[in-house]
């Protein structure tokens, strides 16, 4: 939240909105995808999303290190 250009309450509200929206939609979409493409399809899609997330986290690691350093948190290289 400290990395966002917005105030902490706005960042927190946006994060929670997206998180709970995904939690509300995921079972429906997973069921539809599973019925249409097979039972393993939702797991393959979630694995792909995990890979994209890890890649984005690796790309933005410098920004996260800078934010942690500015708040006095220990940072590993």
Order of alpha helices (4+ residues) and beta strands (2+ residues): alpha-alpha-alpha
